[in-house]
Amino acid sequence: MVKKKEFLILFLLLLFAGFFIYIYVYIKQTQEEIFTRIENNKIQEISYIFHNIEKNIIEENNINTTNDLISLLSTQKIRKEYEQHISLISTPSIKYVYLLVKDERGRFRYLLDASQTDKANFFEKFDVDNKKYNDIYITKEKQVIRQKNIENLFLTFLYPIKSNGKVIAILSADITTKIRNTVLELIKPLEMFFVILIIFIFLIMIILVMQIFYYILTRKKIFTDPLTQIFNRNYLNEIYPTINLRNYSVAMLDLDKFKIINDTYGHKTGDGILYQSTQVIKNSIRDNDILIRYGGEEFLLFINSRSNDKYTLDVCQRILENIYNHTFSVEDNDIHMSVSIGLHKTPHLEKNLHEALKIADKMLYVAKSQGRNRVIEYNDTPKKENTEKSIDINFVKDAISENRVVCYYQPIYDFRNHIILKYEALVRIIDTQNNIIPPYQFLDLVKQTNVHYKLTQRILSIIFNKFKNNNDKVSININFSDLINKDIMKKIIDSLKEDHNLASRITFEILKSDEIQDIELFKEKIKQLHSVGTKVSIDDFGSGYSNFRTILDIEANFLKIDGSLIKNIDKNEKDFKVVKSIIHFAKESNMQTIAEYVHSKDVYDKLKELELDYMQGYYISEPKEDLQAQNNLFA
Amino acid sequence: MKHIFFLILLNIILTASDINLHKVKILETIMQEVTLKTQKLIWSDNQDLLYKLKDGKKLNIVNNCESANLIIIENSNILKECKNKKIFVLKYDLLAEIKTSFGALFWKKGRPNIIILEPRINQQSIKIKDKLNPYLEDRIW
């Protein structure tokens, strides 16, 4: 894509070139016109003189035939006299003036020659090279011959000497190129100016074309990712203002667990995987789809969906399968990969591309959190559309400042004693239209930002206030990054160190233990939590990477088994065995176990077969704004 | 710039050599139309013309006057030994000056003219083909 500006300049130059060529041609035509006018003028002038000479020779000497004329001019004295007459019209521009006759053999001969140079003898033969010499005897009209091959001659004027209506001789005048040259010299500077101008414009055009060529080359470099040879993020910025989102679906693709590949096999292998993955993706899409390396192992795909809506999902499934089935052979390692895809089929409904990408990214996050290697399509109902469209970091900031952050509470159920052990506090935001926005829609947006820490502080305040004056227990989800934030830790310590009662009823559920980089620091922070009398629970145990040693070291009170292991436990024997092992490990380590994602009676019944301590899930009770009473469970 | 200068120079050279080239071509044609009793061996006192005729390879050109039987000259001071050769001149006046010359090719008023003197070719047993008939003259005017 060459910018319009370059094309406009090129077009203008072409226009100028065309204009100057036209002027040049016009000058040439004018030049010809001048020549013609000079020619006509000169011929007119000579014609009058020749007419007088004709009159003089024919009438004064009573000439009737060619022979009469030859015999008259055979006398040298008379010849001299007439040659003197006609020599009067000799000028620098009229070089030769002579009288010709045609003899009985049809050859032309000089009768008079008034030329100053190259003078011919009387009756000397004159070889003609133009049929106009003979034509004049038939047409009896003046003839003009434009000379091209005779040096220094511009044209020859032939005047018929007539007697009794017959042509008996020809008066001829050779006009030199002197006039022509004078005209040419006069016009030459102007002509030269236009020639130089045209050459100059053509040179500029060549330079411009070269510039455009280099511009295209440079553009290609700017917009191409050197590793994968596909478009990079710069290209996204380039197409951002012009892309018609009605023609495209947007998909965010992320290679699963790519960090582990990089850490295990090294960056060279990682690069190899990235390159091969790109090839697999490219082979799974069409030419009119746009693939962009969005960053790291993340790709952005614009799927041209104008012709076939079904194609969009098909292409995502195809990418998923092709990546999954491909064996990545890099540096003697055969590696298998998977990809998670977040798909937004109607990006044009969003405020702009940025919003559409955010939603696709959110779907990608959902795909990741649901176990990876899947496509999650954004199903937007009109209501959702209105709410989610406006979700960004400012949405969260506004919610904090306008007190629209709330907590919902889901009971954690002691199924053996049929009592509620405690409640898990789950954050929600009420948007400006009173819709309840779940955390997966905004938490990732503020992750690692100051807004996240403010949000955590707000949640802590809400929970501490709610549970300060009752005897219920509560679990609070917290990230490692929150724990190492000085303000948050200060708030926890300051709020709980004087209120042992409250502290003893609080359990901090540590989220995503696989993100913990500094184990020692983590242990220290957990120790601080223990020191004020709170309990600690490990969240999502069993998913991803779990460091058993660290879990044992921090002396957690609870172990919450990841929902992905629970949700199909009634059908999946492997999950059952894993959960059984986790429970065994927890018992051995003095930890109580909680199963989350208990969504059906079958799951509930199956879990009862295990030595599990507590359960939590929609089957028991969904999260509510108020704390649920025991008799409202299993409703 | 060098290229433009070269093109201008080339144009000048070509223009200047036009007449010479024309002359060579006409002479080749005339000489091909002239027949002697023996094979024509041609020489010219104009070295440039001699080379060009040689290059043309249409005529048998020899390097000296003595070896030739037909000479094309533009100066009257020819060797004594060559005076009895068949002589074709390149100036009209030489036709009168060199009494044995049988024809001429000359430029008058920028135009080429050919004259073949009929009495002299008959006298010297020179035959010409029909193509040259329009140029036959009985005498020098």
Interface residues (C-beta under 8 A of the other chain):
Chain A: K95 Y96 Y98 R107 R109 S115 D118 A120 N121 F122 F123 E124 K125 F126 D127 D129 Q147 N149 I150 E151 N152 L153 D174
Chain B: D18 I19 H22 Y92 K108 K109 G110 R111 P112 N113 I114 I115 P134 Y135 E137 W141
